[in-house]
Amino acid sequence: MSDLAVSPALLQTAPAAPTGGDARRMRETAEQFEASFLSQMLKPMFEGLDTNGLFGGGEAEATWRSFLIDAMAQQTVRTGGIGLADTVMAEMIRMQSEQGAGAAA
């Protein structure tokens, strides 16, 4: 049998979560990024839709469609999103802690 070894990475302390205004700003930025991503993913779904049907909005619908897609993406994020904002925020915290550790050294 071999001895168990503990990875040095497991012994490192977890990055400290930002507090107060920094945490709020980071969260808002991460959510804006997720909304932008979702908006870009939703756009191709609407590109082939005809706006001249019985209940279509014609040229006005085509003109304002991008605003509708952005609003749908923002609402998706407000209701929990797809989890991208959480991942982005965790990465921002990790990068900030690495930057702080480099400045302290």
C-alpha positions in Angstrom: 0.0 0.0 0.0 1.1 3.5 -0.6 0.9 6.5 1.6 -1.8 9.0 0.9 -0.5 12.4 -0.2 -2.4 15.7 0.2 -2.3 18.0 -2.8 -0.8 21.5 -1.9 -3.7 23.0 -3.8 -6.1 21.6 -1.3 -4.3 23.3 1.6 -4.6 26.8 0.1 -7.2 29.1 1.6 -10.3 29.8 -0.5 -10.4 33.3 -2.0 -12.2 35.8 0.2 -15.5 36.9 -1.1 -15.8 40.6 -1.8 -18.0 42.5 0.6 -20.4 45.4 0.3 -20.4 47.5 -2.8 -17.7 45.5 -4.5 -19.8 42.3 -4.3 -22.8 44.1 -5.6 -20.9 45.6 -8.6 -19.3 42.3 -9.4 -22.7 40.6 -9.3 -24.3 43.2 -11.6 -21.4 42.9 -14.0 -21.7 39.1 -14.1 -25.4 39.3 -14.6 -25.0 41.8 -17.4 -22.5 39.5 -19.1 -25.0 36.6 -18.8 -27.8 38.7 -20.3 -25.6 39.7 -23.2 -24.6 36.1 -23.8 -28.2 34.9 -23.7 -29.2 37.7 -26.0 -26.6 36.6 -28.6 -27.8 33.0 -28.3 -31.5 34.0 -28.7 -31.0 36.2 -31.8 -30.7 33.3 -34.3 -34.0 31.8 -33.1 -35.8 34.9 -34.4 -33.9 35.7 -37.6 -36.1 33.5 -39.8 -39.5 34.5 -38.4 -41.9 36.3 -40.8 -43.4 39.5 -39.4 -46.1 39.9 -42.0 -48.6 37.4 -40.8 -52.1 38.1 -39.4 -50.7 39.0 -36.0 -47.3 40.1 -37.2 -46.0 43.6 -36.5 -44.5 44.2 -39.9 -41.5 46.5 -40.1 -42.0 47.8 -36.6 -41.6 44.3 -35.2 -38.4 43.8 -37.2 -37.1 47.1 -36.0 -37.8 46.5 -32.3 -37.0 42.8 -32.2 -33.5 43.3 -30.8 -35.0 45.2 -27.8 -37.5 42.3 -27.2 -34.7 39.8 -27.3 -32.6 41.8 -24.8 -35.6 42.1 -22.5 -36.2 38.4 -22.7 -32.5 37.7 -21.8 -32.6 40.2 -18.9 -35.8 38.6 -17.5 -34.2 35.1 -17.8 -31.2 36.3 -15.8 -33.5 37.9 -13.1 -35.4 34.6 -12.7 -32.2 32.6 -12.2 -30.6 32.5 -15.6 -28.5 29.5 -16.7 -25.9 29.8 -14.0 -23.3 31.7 -16.1 -23.3 34.7 -13.8 -22.3 32.5 -10.9 -19.4 31.1 -12.8 -18.3 34.5 -14.0 -18.5 36.0 -10.5 -16.5 33.1 -9.1 -13.8 33.6 -11.7 -13.8 37.4 -11.0 -13.3 36.7 -7.3 -10.5 34.2 -8.1 -8.7 36.7 -10.4 -9.1 39.5 -7.9 -7.6 37.3 -5.1 -4.7 36.3 -7.4 -4.1 40.0 -8.2 -4.2 40.9 -4.5 -1.8 38.0 -3.6 0.6 39.2 -6.3 0.6 42.8 -5.0 1.2 41.6 -1.5 4.2 39.6 -2.4 
